[in-house]
Amino acid sequence: MKVAVFGPARRVGVVHEGSVVDINAAYAKYLAETSPAARPLAEAAVAVPARLNAFIEEGARALDGARTALEYLLDQAQDVAGVTGEQLWFALDEVRLHAPIEGQSRVLCALANFADHMQSAAENSHGADTEETISRLLAGGPKFFVKDHRAVSASGDPLRYPARTQRLDYEAEVAVVIGRGGRDVKGEDLASHVWGYTLFNDWSVRDNVSFGPDFMYSKNFDGSATIGPWIVVDEGIDPQDIPIECRVNGEVRQSGNTRSMVHSFAALAEHLSRDTTLLPGDLIASGTPKGTAVDSSRQGPDGSFPDTLFLKSGDVVEVSSALIGAIRNEVVKPTD
Protein backbone atom coordinates (compact mmCIF):
# COMPACT_ATOMS: atom_id res chain seq x y z
CA MET A 1 0.00 0.00 0.00
CA LYS A 2 1.22 3.49 -0.89
CA VAL A 3 0.15 6.03 1.70
CA ALA A 4 0.38 9.67 0.67
CA VAL A 5 -0.43 13.09 2.09
CA PHE A 6 -2.35 15.21 -0.40
CA GLY A 7 -4.30 18.37 -1.07
CA PRO A 8 -4.77 21.68 0.77
CA ALA A 9 -5.92 19.96 3.97
CA ARG A 10 -2.98 17.52 3.96
CA ARG A 11 -5.20 14.46 4.27
CA VAL A 12 -4.09 10.84 4.15
CA GLY A 13 -4.64 9.14 0.81
CA VAL A 14 -4.00 5.72 -0.68
CA VAL A 15 -2.42 5.73 -4.14
CA HIS A 16 -4.06 3.37 -6.62
CA GLU A 17 -3.39 3.18 -10.37
CA GLY A 18 -2.61 6.82 -11.02
CA SER A 19 -5.06 8.21 -8.48
CA VAL A 20 -5.12 8.99 -4.80
CA VAL A 21 -8.15 8.11 -2.67
CA ASP A 22 -9.20 10.10 0.38
CA ILE A 23 -9.18 7.02 2.55
CA ASN A 24 -10.79 8.50 5.67
CA ALA A 25 -13.78 9.70 3.64
CA ALA A 26 -13.87 6.41 1.74
CA TYR A 27 -14.04 4.46 5.00
CA ALA A 28 -16.87 6.68 6.23
CA LYS A 29 -18.74 5.87 3.01
CA TYR A 30 -18.12 2.16 3.56
CA LEU A 31 -19.52 2.36 7.10
CA ALA A 32 -22.54 4.41 6.04
CA GLU A 33 -23.50 2.01 3.27
CA THR A 34 -22.67 -1.38 4.79
CA SER A 35 -23.12 -1.12 8.56
CA PRO A 36 -25.61 0.16 11.15
CA ALA A 37 -23.14 2.85 12.23
CA ALA A 38 -25.12 5.86 13.43
CA ARG A 39 -22.17 8.24 13.08
CA PRO A 40 -19.99 6.96 10.22
CA LEU A 41 -17.97 10.16 9.95
CA ALA A 42 -17.09 10.10 13.66
CA GLU A 43 -16.28 6.40 13.61
CA ALA A 44 -14.09 6.81 10.54
CA ALA A 45 -12.21 9.69 12.18
CA VAL A 46 -11.11 7.29 14.93
CA ALA A 47 -10.53 4.08 12.97
CA VAL A 48 -8.99 5.53 9.78
CA PRO A 49 -7.75 9.03 10.70
CA ALA A 50 -7.30 11.72 8.08
CA ARG A 51 -4.03 13.00 9.56
CA LEU A 52 -0.81 11.07 8.92
CA ASN A 53 0.62 10.58 12.40
CA ALA A 54 -2.77 9.61 13.83
CA PHE A 55 -3.16 7.15 10.94
CA ILE A 56 0.28 5.68 11.67
CA GLU A 57 -0.41 5.43 15.41
CA GLU A 58 -3.69 3.60 14.78
CA GLY A 59 -1.61 0.76 13.37
CA ALA A 60 -3.23 -2.35 11.92
CA ARG A 61 -6.79 -1.09 12.39
CA ALA A 62 -6.20 1.91 10.13
CA LEU A 63 -4.46 -0.18 7.45
CA ASP A 64 -7.17 -2.85 7.55
CA GLY A 65 -9.86 -0.17 7.32
CA ALA A 66 -8.07 1.46 4.40
CA ARG A 67 -7.90 -1.82 2.50
CA THR A 68 -11.55 -2.55 3.19
CA ALA A 69 -12.64 0.91 2.05
CA LEU A 70 -10.59 0.73 -1.15
CA GLU A 71 -11.91 -2.73 -2.02
CA TYR A 72 -15.46 -1.53 -1.41
CA LEU A 73 -15.02 1.47 -3.69
CA LEU A 74 -13.51 -0.66 -6.44
CA ASP A 75 -15.93 -3.60 -6.36
CA GLN A 76 -19.21 -2.77 -4.61
CA ALA A 77 -19.98 0.92 -4.24
CA GLN A 78 -22.67 2.34 -6.53
CA ASP A 79 -20.77 5.62 -6.94
CA VAL A 80 -17.55 7.30 -5.79
CA ALA A 81 -19.06 10.21 -3.86
CA GLY A 82 -18.49 10.55 -0.12
CA VAL A 83 -21.12 10.60 2.61
CA THR A 84 -21.71 14.31 2.12
CA GLY A 85 -21.19 14.20 -1.63
CA GLU A 86 -17.50 15.06 -1.49
CA GLN A 87 -14.92 13.88 -4.03
CA LEU A 88 -13.05 10.71 -3.05
CA TRP A 89 -10.83 10.03 -6.10
CA PHE A 90 -8.21 12.46 -7.37
CA ALA A 91 -5.87 12.00 -10.34
CA LEU A 92 -2.25 12.25 -9.23
CA ASP A 93 -1.55 14.88 -11.88
CA GLU A 94 -4.40 17.04 -10.56
CA VAL A 95 -3.48 17.13 -6.87
CA ARG A 96 -0.44 18.12 -4.83
CA LEU A 97 1.34 15.41 -2.87
CA HIS A 98 3.09 16.72 0.22
CA ALA A 99 6.12 15.19 1.89
CA PRO A 100 4.77 12.27 3.98
CA ILE A 101 5.88 13.64 7.33
CA GLU A 102 3.90 15.63 9.84
CA GLY A 103 4.43 18.23 12.52
CA GLN A 104 7.26 17.59 14.92
CA SER A 105 8.36 14.24 13.48
CA ARG A 106 12.14 13.98 13.39
CA VAL A 107 14.37 13.37 10.38
CA LEU A 108 17.31 11.36 11.75
CA CYS A 109 20.10 10.89 9.23
CA ALA A 110 22.93 8.37 9.19
CA LEU A 111 26.34 9.83 8.40
CA ALA A 112 29.19 8.04 6.60
CA ASN A 113 27.10 4.87 6.34
CA PHE A 114 28.10 3.48 2.93
CA ALA A 115 31.68 2.25 2.71
CA ASP A 116 31.85 2.79 -1.06
CA HIS A 117 30.88 6.47 -0.62
CA MET A 118 33.60 6.99 1.97
CA GLN A 119 36.18 4.95 0.04
CA SER A 120 35.52 6.99 -3.09
CA ALA A 121 35.86 10.19 -1.08
CA ALA A 122 39.15 8.94 0.37
CA GLU A 123 40.54 8.02 -3.05
CA ASN A 124 39.69 11.46 -4.43
CA SER A 125 41.31 13.35 -1.58
CA HIS A 126 44.98 13.75 -0.77
CA GLY A 127 44.95 15.85 2.36
CA ALA A 128 46.04 14.21 5.59
CA ASP A 129 43.29 16.02 7.48
CA THR A 130 40.64 14.68 5.06
CA GLU A 131 41.89 11.11 5.37
CA GLU A 132 41.95 11.44 9.13
CA THR A 133 38.39 12.74 9.15
CA ILE A 134 37.15 9.85 6.99
CA SER A 135 38.87 7.31 9.23
CA ARG A 136 37.25 8.90 12.29
CA LEU A 137 33.81 8.85 10.68
CA LEU A 138 34.09 5.15 9.81
CA ALA A 139 35.45 4.11 13.20
CA GLY A 140 33.20 2.93 16.00
CA GLY A 141 29.41 2.92 15.99
CA PRO A 142 26.82 4.80 13.92
CA LYS A 143 27.12 8.55 13.38
CA PHE A 144 24.11 10.70 12.69
CA PHE A 145 22.78 14.24 12.37
CA VAL A 146 19.30 15.80 12.33
CA LYS A 147 17.47 17.62 9.56
CA ASP A 148 15.08 20.33 10.73
CA HIS A 149 11.51 19.19 10.01
CA ARG A 150 10.81 22.73 8.79
CA ALA A 151 13.37 22.21 6.00
CA VAL A 152 11.32 19.39 4.45
CA SER A 153 10.27 19.59 0.80
CA ALA A 154 8.18 17.38 -1.48
CA SER A 155 8.71 15.85 -4.88
CA GLY A 156 8.02 18.52 -7.47
CA ASP A 157 9.00 21.42 -5.24
CA PRO A 158 11.70 23.69 -6.69
CA LEU A 159 14.93 23.52 -4.69
CA ARG A 160 16.23 27.05 -4.23
CA TYR A 161 20.00 27.06 -4.73
CA PRO A 162 21.47 28.25 -1.40
CA ALA A 163 23.19 31.61 -1.99
CA ARG A 164 25.94 30.68 0.45
CA THR A 165 27.33 27.84 -1.65
CA GLN A 166 28.93 27.16 -5.00
CA ARG A 167 28.94 23.41 -4.39
CA LEU A 168 25.45 22.01 -3.90
CA ASP A 169 25.26 18.23 -3.75
CA TYR A 170 22.61 15.49 -3.84
CA GLU A 171 22.40 12.33 -1.73
CA ALA A 172 19.98 9.54 -2.65
CA GLU A 173 18.74 7.68 0.42
CA VAL A 174 16.02 5.39 1.75
CA ALA A 175 14.24 6.18 5.02
CA VAL A 176 12.28 3.95 7.36
CA VAL A 177 9.21 5.44 9.01
CA ILE A 178 8.65 4.50 12.64
CA GLY A 179 5.20 3.10 13.38
CA ARG A 180 5.42 1.88 16.97
CA GLY A 181 7.32 4.11 19.33
CA GLY A 182 9.89 2.86 21.76
CA ARG A 183 12.98 3.63 23.80
CA ASP A 184 16.06 1.38 23.97
CA VAL A 185 14.83 -0.58 20.95
CA LYS A 186 16.70 -3.81 20.33
CA GLY A 187 17.94 -4.27 16.80
CA GLU A 188 16.27 -7.66 16.46
CA ASP A 189 12.93 -6.01 17.28
CA LEU A 190 13.14 -3.35 14.57
CA ALA A 191 10.54 -4.97 12.31
CA SER A 192 7.85 -4.44 14.94
CA HIS A 193 8.65 -0.71 15.07
CA VAL A 194 8.89 0.03 11.32
CA TRP A 195 5.72 1.20 9.59
CA GLY A 196 6.99 1.76 6.07
CA TYR A 197 9.60 3.09 3.66
CA THR A 198 10.05 6.31 1.71
CA LEU A 199 12.71 8.10 -0.36
CA PHE A 200 14.95 10.89 0.84
CA ASN A 201 17.26 13.37 -0.87
CA ASP A 202 19.73 14.78 1.63
CA TRP A 203 20.71 18.00 -0.20
CA SER A 204 24.05 19.22 1.12
CA VAL A 205 26.31 22.27 0.99
CA ARG A 206 29.92 21.15 0.40
CA ASP A 207 31.88 24.40 0.70
CA ASN A 208 34.44 24.28 3.51
CA VAL A 209 32.55 21.60 5.42
CA SER A 210 33.89 20.63 8.81
CA PHE A 211 32.59 17.83 10.97
CA GLY A 212 32.61 20.09 14.00
CA PRO A 213 29.88 22.15 15.68
CA ASP A 214 28.83 23.87 12.45
CA PHE A 215 28.27 20.67 10.44
CA MET A 216 24.49 21.02 10.76
CA TYR A 217 24.74 24.33 8.90
CA SER A 218 25.81 22.47 5.76
CA LYS A 219 22.83 20.13 6.01
CA ASN A 220 19.97 22.50 6.86
CA PHE A 221 18.51 25.14 4.55
CA ASP A 222 15.10 25.66 2.95
CA GLY A 223 13.99 22.48 1.18
CA SER A 224 17.10 20.51 2.12
CA ALA A 225 15.21 17.33 3.04
CA THR A 226 13.09 16.10 0.14
CA ILE A 227 10.90 13.19 1.27
CA GLY A 228 8.36 11.12 -0.62
CA PRO A 229 6.53 10.68 -2.81
CA TRP A 230 4.62 8.43 -0.41
CA ILE A 231 5.26 5.74 2.20
CA VAL A 232 5.19 2.11 1.07
CA VAL A 233 3.53 0.07 3.82
CA ASP A 234 2.98 -3.63 4.40
CA GLU A 235 4.49 -4.94 1.17
CA GLY A 236 7.07 -7.34 2.61
CA ILE A 237 10.08 -5.16 1.79
CA ASP A 238 13.42 -6.25 3.24
CA PRO A 239 14.93 -3.04 4.65
CA GLN A 240 18.41 -4.31 3.85
CA ASP A 241 17.69 -5.02 0.19
CA ILE A 242 16.26 -1.79 -1.26
CA PRO A 243 17.79 -0.48 -4.50
CA ILE A 244 18.36 3.28 -4.71
CA GLU A 245 19.38 5.46 -7.64
CA CYS A 246 20.01 9.12 -8.41
CA ARG A 247 19.89 10.77 -11.83
CA VAL A 248 20.92 14.33 -12.64
CA ASN A 249 19.39 15.55 -15.90
CA GLY A 250 18.78 11.91 -16.79
CA GLU A 251 22.37 10.80 -16.14
CA VAL A 252 22.81 8.07 -13.53
CA ARG A 253 25.07 9.38 -10.79
CA GLN A 254 24.32 6.94 -7.95
CA SER A 255 23.22 3.32 -8.04
CA GLY A 256 23.31 1.39 -4.78
CA ASN A 257 21.42 -0.83 -2.39
CA THR A 258 20.75 -0.69 1.34
CA ARG A 259 22.47 -4.06 1.68
CA SER A 260 25.73 -2.05 1.52
CA MET A 261 24.97 0.05 4.59
CA VAL A 262 27.79 -0.05 7.14
CA HIS A 263 25.26 0.05 9.96
CA SER A 264 21.89 -1.54 9.22
CA PHE A 265 18.57 0.14 9.97
CA ALA A 266 18.33 -2.18 12.99
CA ALA A 267 21.70 -0.94 14.29
CA LEU A 268 20.73 2.68 13.62
CA ALA A 269 17.43 2.32 15.49
CA GLU A 270 19.13 0.66 18.44
CA HIS A 271 21.72 3.44 18.58
CA LEU A 272 19.27 6.32 18.15
CA SER A 273 16.77 5.01 20.69
CA ARG A 274 19.21 4.77 23.59
CA ASP A 275 17.60 6.88 26.32
CA THR A 276 15.51 8.55 23.59
CA THR A 277 12.02 7.51 22.59
CA LEU A 278 11.45 7.04 18.87
CA LEU A 279 7.95 8.23 18.03
CA PRO A 280 5.42 7.24 15.35
CA GLY A 281 6.16 9.27 12.23
CA ASP A 282 9.89 9.71 12.91
CA LEU A 283 12.19 8.92 9.96
CA ILE A 284 15.59 7.24 9.98
CA ALA A 285 17.54 7.81 6.75
CA SER A 286 20.07 5.29 5.46
CA GLY A 287 23.00 7.42 4.40
CA THR A 288 24.05 7.53 0.74
CA PRO A 289 26.06 5.31 -1.63
CA LYS A 290 28.92 6.53 -3.81
CA GLY A 291 28.35 8.79 -6.76
CA THR A 292 27.72 12.12 -5.06
CA ALA A 293 29.49 15.10 -6.55
CA VAL A 294 31.84 15.37 -3.58
CA ASP A 295 33.01 11.75 -3.59
CA SER A 296 33.35 11.73 -7.40
CA SER A 297 35.50 14.89 -7.64
CA ARG A 298 39.26 14.99 -7.23
CA GLN A 299 40.37 17.32 -4.44
CA GLY A 300 42.81 20.03 -5.47
CA PRO A 301 46.04 20.96 -3.65
CA ASP A 302 44.24 23.82 -1.92
CA GLY A 303 41.64 21.43 -0.50
CA SER A 304 38.86 22.52 -2.85
CA PHE A 305 36.96 20.39 -5.35
CA PRO A 306 36.22 21.23 -9.00
CA ASP A 307 32.61 22.25 -9.47
CA THR A 308 31.95 20.22 -12.63
CA LEU A 309 29.72 17.59 -11.00
CA PHE A 310 28.08 19.84 -8.44
CA LEU A 311 24.57 21.04 -9.13
CA LYS A 312 23.70 24.15 -11.09
CA SER A 313 20.50 26.12 -11.42
CA GLY A 314 18.26 24.36 -13.91
CA ASP A 315 19.45 20.86 -13.03
CA VAL A 316 16.77 18.24 -12.42
CA VAL A 317 17.54 15.64 -9.75
CA GLU A 318 15.58 12.40 -9.44
CA VAL A 319 15.96 9.88 -6.62
CA SER A 320 14.22 6.58 -7.27
CA SER A 321 13.78 2.99 -6.15
CA ALA A 322 11.97 0.22 -7.98
CA LEU A 323 10.37 -0.78 -4.66
CA ILE A 324 9.18 2.67 -3.63
CA GLY A 325 8.83 5.23 -6.43
CA ALA A 326 10.61 8.46 -7.36
CA ILE A 327 11.07 12.03 -6.14
CA ARG A 328 12.05 14.73 -8.59
CA ASN A 329 13.12 18.35 -8.05
CA GLU A 330 14.50 21.13 -10.19
CA VAL A 331 17.21 23.37 -8.79
CA VAL A 332 16.34 27.05 -9.25
CA LYS A 333 18.25 30.30 -8.79
CA PRO A 334 18.52 31.81 -5.28
CA THR A 335 16.43 34.73 -6.46
CA ASP A 336 13.56 32.57 -7.77
C-alpha positions in Angstrom: 0.0 0.0 0.0 1.2 3.5 -0.9 0.1 6.0 1.7 0.4 9.7 0.7 -0.4 13.1 2.1 -2.3 15.2 -0.4 -4.3 18.4 -1.1 -4.8 21.7 0.8 -5.9 20.0 4.0 -3.0 17.5 4.0 -5.2 14.5 4.3 -4.1 10.8 4.1 -4.6 9.1 0.8 -4.0 5.7 -0.7 -2.4 5.7 -4.1 -4.1 3.4 -6.6 -3.4 3.2 -10.4 -2.6 6.8 -11.0 -5.1 8.2 -8.5 -5.1 9.0 -4.8 -8.2 8.1 -2.7 -9.2 10.1 0.4 -9.2 7.0 2.6 -10.8 8.5 5.7 -13.8 9.7 3.6 -13.9 6.4 1.7 -14.0 4.5 5.0 -16.9 6.7 6.2 -18.7 5.9 3.0 -18.1 2.2 3.6 -19.5 2.4 7.1 -22.5 4.4 6.0 -23.5 2.0 3.3 -22.7 -1.4 4.8 -23.1 -1.1 8.6 -25.6 0.2 11.1 -23.1 2.8 12.2 -25.1 5.9 13.4 -22.2 8.2 13.1 -20.0 7.0 10.2 -18.0 10.2 10.0 -17.1 10.1 13.7 -16.3 6.4 13.6 -14.1 6.8 10.5 -12.2 9.7 12.2 -11.1 7.3 14.9 -10.5 4.1 13.0 -9.0 5.5 9.8 -7.8 9.0 10.7 -7.3 11.7 8.1 -4.0 13.0 9.6 -0.8 11.1 8.9 0.6 10.6 12.4 -2.8 9.6 13.8 -3.2 7.2 10.9 0.3 5.7 11.7 -0.4 5.4 15.4 -3.7 3.6 14.8 -1.6 0.8 13.4 -3.2 -2.3 11.9 -6.8 -1.1 12.4 -6.2 1.9 10.1 -4.5 -0.2 7.5 -7.2 -2.8 7.5 -9.9 -0.2 7.3 -8.1 1.5 4.4 -7.9 -1.8 2.5 -11.6 -2.5 3.2 -12.6 0.9 2.0 -10.6 0.7 -1.2 -11.9 -2.7 -2.0 -15.5 -1.5 -1.4 -15.0 1.5 -3.7 -13.5 -0.7 -6.4 -15.9 -3.6 -6.4 -19.2 -2.8 -4.6 -20.0 0.9 -4.2 -22.7 2.3 -6.5 -20.8 5.6 -6.9 -17.6 7.3 -5.8 -19.1 10.2 -3.9 -18.5 10.6 -0.1 -21.1 10.6 2.6 -21.7 14.3 2.1 -21.2 14.2 -1.6 -17.5 15.1 -1.5 -14.9 13.9 -4.0 -13.0 10.7 -3.1 -10.8 10.0 -6.1 -8.2 12.5 -7.4 -5.9 12.0 -10.3 -2.2 12.3 -9.2 -1.5 14.9 -11.9 -4.4 17.0 -10.6 -3.5 17.1 -6.9 -0.4 18.1 -4.8 1.3 15.4 -2.9 3.1 16.7 0.2 6.1 15.2 1.9 4.8 12.3 4.0 5.9 13.6 7.3 3.9 15.6 9.8 4.4 18.2 12.5 7.3 17.6 14.9 8.4 14.2 13.5 12.1 14.0 13.4 14.4 13.4 10.4 17.3 11.4 11.8 20.1 10.9 9.2 22.9 8.4 9.2 26.3 9.8 8.4 29.2 8.0 6.6 27.1 4.9 6.3 28.1 3.5 2.9 31.7 2.3 2.7 31.9 2.8 -1.1 30.9 6.5 -0.6 33.6 7.0 2.0 36.2 5.0 0.0 35.5 7.0 -3.1 35.9 10.2 -1.1 39.1 8.9 0.4 40.5 8.0 -3.0 39.7 11.5 -4.4 41.3 13.4 -1.6 45.0 13.8 -0.8 45.0 15.9 2.4 46.0 14.2 5.6 43.3 16.0 7.5 40.6 14.7 5.1 41.9 11.1 5.4 42.0 11.4 9.1 38.4 12.7 9.2 37.1 9.9 7.0 38.9 7.3 9.2 37.2 8.9 12.3 33.8 8.8 10.7 34.1 5.1 9.8 35.4 4.1 13.2 33.2 2.9 16.0 29.4 2.9 16.0 26.8 4.8 13.9 27.1 8.5 13.4 24.1 10.7 12.7 22.8 14.2 12.4 19.3 15.8 12.3 17.5 17.6 9.6 15.1 20.3 10.7 11.5 19.2 10.0 10.8 22.7 8.8 13.4 22.2 6.0 11.3 19.4 4.5 10.3 19.6 0.8 8.2 17.4 -1.5 8.7 15.9 -4.9 8.0 18.5 -7.5 9.0 21.4 -5.2 11.7 23.7 -6.7 14.9 23.5 -4.7 16.2 27.0 -4.2 20.0 27.1 -4.7 21.5 28.3 -1.4 23.2 31.6 -2.0 25.9 30.7 0.5 27.3 27.8 -1.7 28.9 27.2 -5.0 28.9 23.4 -4.4 25.4 22.0 -3.9 25.3 18.2 -3.7 22.6 15.5 -3.8 22.4 12.3 -1.7 20.0 9.5 -2.7 18.7 7.7 0.4 16.0 5.4 1.7 14.2 6.2 5.0 12.3 3.9 7.4 9.2 5.4 9.0 8.6 4.5 12.6 5.2 3.1 13.4 5.4 1.9 17.0 7.3 4.1 19.3 9.9 2.9 21.8 13.0 3.6 23.8 16.1 1.4 24.0 14.8 -0.6 21.0 16.7 -3.8 20.3 17.9 -4.3 16.8 16.3 -7.7 16.5 12.9 -6.0 17.3 13.1 -3.3 14.6 10.5 -5.0 12.3 7.9 -4.4 14.9 8.7 -0.7 15.1 8.9 0.0 11.3 5.7 1.2 9.6 7.0 1.8 6.1 9.6 3.1 3.7 10.0 6.3 1.7 12.7 8.1 -0.4 14.9 10.9 0.8 17.3 13.4 -0.9 19.7 14.8 1.6 20.7 18.0 -0.2 24.1 19.2 1.1 26.3 22.3 1.0 29.9 21.1 0.4 31.9 24.4 0.7 34.4 24.3 3.5 32.6 21.6 5.4 33.9 20.6 8.8 32.6 17.8 11.0 32.6 20.1 14.0 29.9 22.2 15.7 28.8 23.9 12.4 28.3 20.7 10.4 24.5 21.0 10.8 24.7 24.3 8.9 25.8 22.5 5.8 22.8 20.1 6.0 20.0 22.5 6.9 18.5 25.1 4.6 15.1 25.7 3.0 14.0 22.5 1.2 17.1 20.5 2.1 15.2 17.3 3.0 13.1 16.1 0.1 10.9 13.2 1.3 8.4 11.1 -0.6 6.5 10.7 -2.8 4.6 8.4 -0.4 5.3 5.7 2.2 5.2 2.1 1.1 3.5 0.1 3.8 3.0 -3.6 4.4 4.5 -4.9 1.2 7.1 -7.3 2.6 10.1 -5.2 1.8 13.4 -6.3 3.2 14.9 -3.0 4.7 18.4 -4.3 3.8 17.7 -5.0 0.2 16.3 -1.8 -1.3 17.8 -0.5 -4.5 18.4 3.3 -4.7 19.4 5.5 -7.6 20.0 9.1 -8.4 19.9 10.8 -11.8 20.9 14.3 -12.6 19.4 15.6 -15.9 18.8 11.9 -16.8 22.4 10.8 -16.1 22.8 8.1 -13.5 25.1 9.4 -10.8 24.3 6.9 -8.0 23.2 3.3 -8.0 23.3 1.4 -4.8 21.4 -0.8 -2.4 20.8 -0.7 1.3 22.5 -4.1 1.7 25.7 -2.1 1.5 25.0 0.1 4.6 27.8 -0.1 7.1 25.3 0.0 10.0 21.9 -1.5 9.2 18.6 0.1 10.0 18.3 -2.2 13.0 21.7 -0.9 14.3 20.7 2.7 13.6 17.4 2.3 15.5 19.1 0.7 18.4 21.7 3.4 18.6 19.3 6.3 18.2 16.8 5.0 20.7 19.2 4.8 23.6 17.6 6.9 26.3 15.5 8.6 23.6 12.0 7.5 22.6 11.5 7.0 18.9 7.9 8.2 18.0 5.4 7.2 15.3 6.2 9.3 12.2 9.9 9.7 12.9 12.2 8.9 10.0 15.6 7.2 10.0 17.5 7.8 6.7 20.1 5.3 5.5 23.0 7.4 4.4 24.1 7.5 0.7 26.1 5.3 -1.6 28.9 6.5 -3.8 28.3 8.8 -6.8 27.7 12.1 -5.1 29.5 15.1 -6.6 31.8 15.4 -3.6 33.0 11.8 -3.6 33.4 11.7 -7.4 35.5 14.9 -7.6 39.3 15.0 -7.2 40.4 17.3 -4.4 42.8 20.0 -5.5 46.0 21.0 -3.7 44.2 23.8 -1.9 41.6 21.4 -0.5 38.9 22.5 -2.9 37.0 20.4 -5.4 36.2 21.2 -9.0 32.6 22.3 -9.5 32.0 20.2 -12.6 29.7 17.6 -11.0 28.1 19.8 -8.4 24.6 21.0 -9.1 23.7 24.2 -11.1 20.5 26.1 -11.4 18.3 24.4 -13.9 19.5 20.9 -13.0 16.8 18.2 -12.4 17.5 15.6 -9.8 15.6 12.4 -9.4 16.0 9.9 -6.6 14.2 6.6 -7.3 13.8 3.0 -6.2 12.0 0.2 -8.0 10.4 -0.8 -4.7 9.2 2.7 -3.6 8.8 5.2 -6.4 10.6 8.5 -7.4 11.1 12.0 -6.1 12.1 14.7 -8.6 13.1 18.3 -8.0 14.5 21.1 -10.2 17.2 23.4 -8.8 16.3 27.0 -9.2 18.2 30.3 -8.8 18.5 31.8 -5.3 16.4 34.7 -6.5 13.6 32.6 -7.8 
